[in-house]
Amino acid sequence: MMEKDLSSADSTAISNGFLSSSAARESGKDTTRKFIRTAEMKFKVKNVFDATYKIEDLTKNFGGFVTYTHLASSIHHVSTIAVSADSSLETTYYEVANTMTIRVPNTKLDSTLRAVALYIEFLDYRNITADDVALQLLTNKMTQKRIRRHEKRLEDAIDNRGKKLNETTNAEENLYYKQEQGDAATISNLALNDQINFSTVKLDFYQRETVKRELIANDKNIDAYQPGFGAKIWEAVVEGWSWLSGFFVIVARLWGFILLAVVVYVLIKRFGHLLKGKE
């Protein structure tokens, strides 16, 4: 009873905020901060297939999407035991697990974690990070401005030099290099903004070890799977009893003939001398 109460308390604690954190919540008060929020969790569920479908659905409902999922069974042990001369019982012990990566709007990260918590039976760990990249965004913007100014001066220099081929070639190569730097800063900012707007959540969940038993044909050397001496004796006793019970069944079916034969025998014994006397 106590174990059930504790389990219920743990489940309530998880759903009410054990998986939640201020790092997962978007306050919206400080506009100078730009956070890239990520979460990583490992936990046990009752059924991996069911949890996978439900997490995919809730991700979609929160406006997110799944970027990676790897659902697989990991075999821990397989045992084969002969049960007769031509068949064996194969027992497989395996674990089903899934590794998922989902992206959800940063404003829905906290809600997503709370929703996922409803399917958790045991939590291994939970990590949440919030990296402020405001300075990196500012650095990239300042780099873009400097490069644009430099590009303008290089373009003017190329136009003014005109016929000086060597100087023009060097200037154009320098311009190309600066344009590459500008493009890299632009792409970096786009990537940062994407990570700011959509948080990344990595989920690693599994279920209790499962056992599967299957009766299979014994296609190996049959002699190697012959029952032991004791098993053979018991099999002979069972077979003998089967024969004996079969005999009794046959006798039971012929009871009328047997009764008739007994009556005839008794009559002959009792009245046989009278028949001999008449002769």
C-alpha positions in Angstrom: 0.0 0.0 0.0 2.8 2.3 0.9 4.6 1.6 -2.4 1.5 2.5 -4.3 1.1 5.8 -2.5 4.8 6.7 -3.1 4.4 5.8 -6.8 1.3 8.0 -7.0 3.1 10.8 -5.2 6.1 10.6 -7.5 3.8 10.7 -10.6 2.1 13.7 -9.3 5.4 15.5 -8.5 6.6 14.8 -12.0 3.5 16.0 -13.7 3.2 19.1 -11.5 6.7 20.4 -12.2 9.5 17.9 -11.4 10.4 18.0 -15.1 9.7 21.7 -15.3 12.3 24.4 -14.8 12.6 28.1 -15.0 15.2 27.4 -17.7 12.4 25.9 -19.8 10.1 28.9 -19.5 10.0 32.0 -21.7 9.4 35.0 -19.5 9.3 37.7 -22.2 10.3 40.4 -19.7 14.0 40.9 -20.7 14.1 41.5 -24.4 17.9 42.0 -24.3 18.4 38.2 -23.6 18.2 35.7 -26.4 18.2 32.1 -25.1 18.8 28.8 -26.9 16.9 26.3 -24.8 17.6 22.5 -25.0 16.4 19.6 -22.9 17.6 16.0 -22.6 15.8 13.2 -20.8 16.1 9.5 -20.2 13.2 7.6 -18.6 11.2 4.4 -18.5 7.7 4.0 -19.9 5.0 1.3 -19.7 5.0 0.8 -23.4 7.5 2.3 -25.9 5.3 2.0 -28.9 2.4 3.7 -27.2 4.6 6.5 -25.8 6.2 7.1 -29.1 2.9 7.7 -30.9 1.6 9.9 -28.1 4.8 12.0 -27.9 4.7 12.5 -31.7 1.1 13.6 -31.5 1.7 16.1 -28.6 4.7 17.5 -30.5 2.5 18.2 -33.5 -0.2 19.7 -31.3 2.3 22.1 -29.7 3.4 23.3 -33.2 6.6 21.3 -33.3 8.1 18.5 -35.3 10.1 15.3 -35.0 13.6 15.5 -36.5 14.9 12.0 -35.5 13.5 8.8 -34.1 15.1 5.4 -33.7 12.8 2.7 -32.4 14.5 -0.7 -31.9 14.6 -3.9 -29.9 17.8 -4.9 -28.1 18.1 -8.7 -27.4 19.7 -9.4 -24.1 19.6 -13.2 -24.0 18.2 -16.1 -26.0 17.8 -19.6 -24.5 16.7 -22.8 -26.3 15.5 -25.9 -24.4 14.5 -29.2 -26.1 11.0 -30.3 -25.1 10.8 -33.3 -27.5 12.9 -35.0 -30.1 11.8 -32.7 -32.9 10.9 -29.4 -31.2 12.5 -26.8 -28.8 11.2 -23.9 -26.7 13.0 -20.7 -27.6 12.9 -17.9 -25.0 14.0 -14.4 -25.9 14.7 -11.7 -23.4 14.7 -8.2 -25.0 14.2 -4.5 -24.4 12.4 -2.0 -26.6 13.7 1.5 -26.6 13.4 4.7 -28.7 15.7 7.7 -29.1 13.9 10.8 -30.4 14.7 14.4 -31.1 11.9 16.9 -31.3 11.8 20.6 -32.0 9.1 22.7 -30.3 8.5 26.5 -30.1 10.5 28.0 -27.3 7.3 29.3 -25.7 6.0 25.7 -25.6 9.0 23.9 -24.2 7.8 23.9 -20.6 4.3 22.7 -21.7 5.9 19.9 -23.8 8.0 18.7 -20.8 5.0 18.6 -18.6 3.0 16.6 -21.2 5.8 14.1 -21.7 6.0 13.6 -17.9 2.6 12.0 -17.9 4.0 8.9 -19.6 7.1 8.5 -17.3 7.2 5.6 -14.9 10.8 6.1 -13.8 13.0 9.1 -14.6 16.7 8.4 -15.1 17.8 12.0 -15.6 16.6 15.4 -17.0 19.0 18.1 -18.2 17.8 21.6 -19.3 20.1 24.3 -20.6 19.4 27.9 -21.6 22.4 29.6 -23.4 22.2 33.3 -23.8 23.5 34.1 -27.4 22.5 37.8 -27.5 26.2 38.9 -27.6 26.9 36.4 -30.4 24.0 37.7 -32.4 25.3 41.3 -31.9 28.8 40.3 -32.9 27.5 38.8 -36.1 25.5 41.9 -36.9 28.5 44.2 -36.3 30.6 41.9 -38.5 28.1 42.1 -41.3 28.1 46.0 -41.1 32.0 46.1 -41.2 32.1 43.7 -44.1 29.5 45.7 -46.1 31.5 48.9 -45.6 34.7 47.1 -46.6 33.0 45.6 -49.7 31.9 49.1 -50.8 35.4 50.5 -50.6 36.7 47.5 -52.5 34.1 47.9 -55.2 35.0 51.6 -55.6 38.7 50.7 -55.7 38.1 48.1 -58.4 36.1 50.6 -60.5 38.8 53.3 -60.1 41.8 51.1 -61.0 40.2 49.9 -64.2 42.9 48.6 -66.5 45.5 47.6 -63.8 44.8 43.9 -64.1 46.9 42.6 -61.2 45.6 45.1 -58.7 42.0 44.5 -59.9 42.4 40.7 -59.6 43.8 41.0 -56.1 41.0 43.4 -55.1 38.3 41.2 -56.5 39.7 38.2 -54.6 39.8 40.2 -51.4 36.2 41.3 -52.1 35.1 37.7 -52.7 36.7 36.7 -49.4 34.9 39.5 -47.5 31.6 38.4 -49.1 32.2 34.9 -47.9 32.7 36.2 -44.4 29.5 38.3 -44.6 27.5 35.3 -45.8 28.9 33.2 -43.0 27.8 35.8 -40.4 24.4 35.9 -42.0 23.9 32.2 -42.0 25.2 32.0 -38.4 22.5 34.5 -37.3 19.8 32.6 -39.2 20.9 29.3 -37.4 21.0 31.0 -34.0 17.5 32.5 -34.5 16.2 29.1 -35.6 17.5 27.6 -32.4 16.1 30.5 -30.3 12.7 30.1 -31.8 12.5 26.3 -31.7 13.9 24.5 -28.7 15.5 21.0 -29.1 14.4 18.2 -26.9 16.3 14.8 -26.9 14.3 11.9 -25.5 15.7 8.4 -24.7 13.0 6.1 -23.3 12.7 2.4 -22.7 10.4 -0.2 -21.2 10.8 -3.1 -18.8 12.5 -6.2 -20.2 10.1 -8.3 -22.3 10.1 -12.1 -22.6 8.9 -13.9 -25.7 8.5 -17.7 -25.9 8.1 -19.6 -29.1 7.9 -23.4 -29.9 10.3 -24.0 -32.8 11.4 -27.0 -34.9 14.5 -28.7 -33.8 16.6 -28.8 -37.0 19.8 -29.7 -35.3 21.1 -33.2 -34.3 18.1 -34.8 -32.7 20.4 -37.2 -30.7 21.8 -34.2 -28.9 18.3 -33.3 -27.6 17.2 -36.7 -26.5 15.5 -36.7 -23.0 17.5 -38.0 -20.0 17.0 -41.4 -18.4 14.5 -40.1 -15.8 12.5 -38.4 -18.5 12.5 -41.6 -20.6 11.2 -43.7 -17.6 8.5 -41.2 -16.9 7.5 -41.2 -20.6 7.4 -45.0 -20.5 5.1 -44.9 -17.4 2.8 -42.4 -19.1 2.7 -44.5 -22.3 2.0 -47.7 -20.4 -0.8 -46.1 -18.5 -2.2 -44.8 -21.8 -2.2 -48.4 -23.2 -3.8 -49.8 -20.0 -6.5 -47.1 -20.0 -7.1 -47.8 -23.6 -7.6 -51.5 -22.8 -10.1 -50.7 -20.1 -12.0 -48.5 -22.6 -12.2 -51.3 -25.1 -13.4 -53.7 -22.4 -16.1 -51.2 -21.3 -17.3 -50.9 -24.9 -17.6 -54.8 -25.1 -19.4 -55.2 -21.8 -22.5 -56.7 -23.4 -20.6 -59.4 -25.2 -18.6 -60.2 -22.0 -21.8 -60.4 -19.9 -23.4 -62.7 -22.5 -20.3 -65.0 -22.5 -20.4 -65.1 -18.7 -24.1 -66.1 -18.7 -23.5 -68.8 -21.3 -20.6 -70.2 -19.3 -22.6 -70.3 -16.0 -25.5 -72.0 -17.8 -23.2 -74.6 -19.3 -21.6 -75.3 -15.9 -25.0 -75.6 -14.2 -27.0 -77.5 -16.7 -24.3 -79.2 -18.8 -24.7 -82.5 -16.9 -28.4 -82.6 -17.7 -27.7 -82.3 -21.4 -25.2 -85.2 -21.0 -27.7 -87.3 -19.2 -30.3 -87.0 -21.9 -27.7 -88.1 -24.4 
